[in-house]
Amino acid sequence: MNKSLKIFIATSISLGGLFGTINFNHSDTGIVHAETTPYYKYKGNTGHDGKFVLDSTFINAIKYKGVEMNGYKIVQPQSDDGNNYNHKKAYDQHFYLSKSSQLNYAASVKFPVKRHHISKSQLLKAYGNNYTIEESGNKTNYKFLVGSNIIIFTIEDNYVTTVNIGEDIGSRM
């Protein structure tokens, strides 16, 4: 190969590499990318397991009102004084929907978890030590504030038996 052909090929490769890596797009498009809100979607019965309530993704979704269970989005009201609720059941969950809200938005949901499956120590490790306690017979309710939302765990013999996202509206009905 002659010397001038080698120089031509080397120059072509160099220029191609140079122009292939330079970004000529300096225009501002004005596109704003929205942040995604944490979201958790659950379908089916909870009584066979329930450990998903310890998952950090689930906890973060509660904080941002991004939990959906069996087609109902759980959106806790800031105040439920004087509200009337409809009770709906899906699988083994009990949903309480405000009569004035949209169809698939629940103010509260209560559901069972497998007995002796989630210990009190696992619960405190996942949610921390900032809670209030309400005693009721041999049951103890641990009420956590996650963001501005409430989640209540009923504990019997140091194990979680039921979970309530939102106020326990079912106990008032």
N, C-alpha and C positions, 0 to 999 in steps of 0.2 A: 504494500500500500504506500502510495506516495505521501510525502510529508504534508503537503497542502490539504489533502483529503482528511488526514488525521486531525489537523488543526480545525478544519471546518466542522467535523463531527463533534469534537470536544467543545467548540464554541456553541454549537447548536444545543448540546446537552446542557451546558452551563446556563445559557439564556432561557432554555425551556424550564429548567429547575427554578431559576430566579423568578420568572413571570408566573410560574405555577404556584408559588408560595406567597406572593404579594397580594394583599387584600385591597382592591381598588374601591370597595364599597364603603364610602365614608358618609353616606346619607343617613339621617336620623329618620327612622320610619314611624316613630311615635307609637309603636305597639307596646302596650302594657300587658305584662303577663300576671295573671291573678295567682295568688297563693292558694294552694289547695287546703281545704279544711279537713282535719282528721275525720275519718268516717269508718264505721264498723257496721257490717251487715250480718245478721244472724238469721238462719232459717232452721226450723225444726224444734224438737223438744230439748229442754235444758236439763231435765231431771236425770238424764243418763250420765252427765258429766258436769259441766258448769265451770270448769277451770278457766274458760275464756275470760271470766271476770277479773282474773289476775293479770291478764295480758296488758302490757303498757299501751298497745294500740287501742284497746278497748277503753282503758282509763282516759287516755287522751281524747278519744271520741266523745266520752261523757262530758269532758271539760268544755268541748265546743258544740255540744248538742248535736252530735253526728252519729247517734246510735239508731239503727233500724232493726227491728225484730219482727219477723214474719209479716212484712209489709207495712208495719206501723212505725213511723218515725217518732222517737221519743223526744218531745219538746216540752220541757218543764215550764209551767207558767211562772212568771215573776211573782204573781199573787193569785191565789185561787179562792179568795174570800167570796163566799156566796155563789160560787160556780156549781152547776149541776153536772153530773157526769153520767155517761153511758158506760156500762160494763160490756166488754167483748172478750171472748176467749179464743185464742189461737194456739193449737198444740197444747202445751201445759202452762202457757202464760196467760195472765189476766191483765187486760189493758183497760185503762180508764180514760175515756175520751170526753173532753169538754163538749157539752151539747152545742156550744156556740162556735166550735172550731171546725176546721176542715176534716174530711172523712178519715184520712190515714195519719192523723197526728194525735198521738196519745200524750196525756199529761203525766201519766205514770204507768209503770208495768211492774208486776210482781210475778216471780217465778221460782220454782224449786231447783235445788241442785242436789246432786247425788250425796247421800248421807256419808259422813266420814271421809269426804273427798277433798274438802278445802278446810284446812285447819285455821284456827284463830291466828297463829303465828305467821302463816303464809299470807293471810289477809293483811295483817299489820305491816308486813314487809312490803307488800304491793302498794298499800294506801297510806302508810305512815301512821303517826301517833296523834294526829289532830282529828279527834272525833268526840262525839257525845254519846253517852250511854243511857238507854231507857230500859228499865227492868220490867218484865211482864211474866210473872210466875217463874217457871224454870227456864224461860227464854230471855235472852239479852239482845237488844237491838243496838248495833254499832252504826251510828249515823255519821257519814263523812261528807264534807263539802268539797266537791271537785270543781274548781273554777267557781261558778255561781250555781252549780247543780248539786243535787243531793242523791246519794246512794246509801241505802240502808241494808245492812246484813243482819239477819237473825241468826244467833248462835245458840246452839244447845250442846252441852257436853264438850265445849271447846271446838266445835265444828260448825261451819255455815250450813244452814238448812234451807233458807230462802233469801232471795235478793229482791230489793225493791228499788227501781230507779225512779226518782221523784218522791214526793211525799206519799205516805201510805194511805192513799185515798180509799182503798178497799176497806180499811178498818173503820172508816167514817160512814160507810154506806149501810 
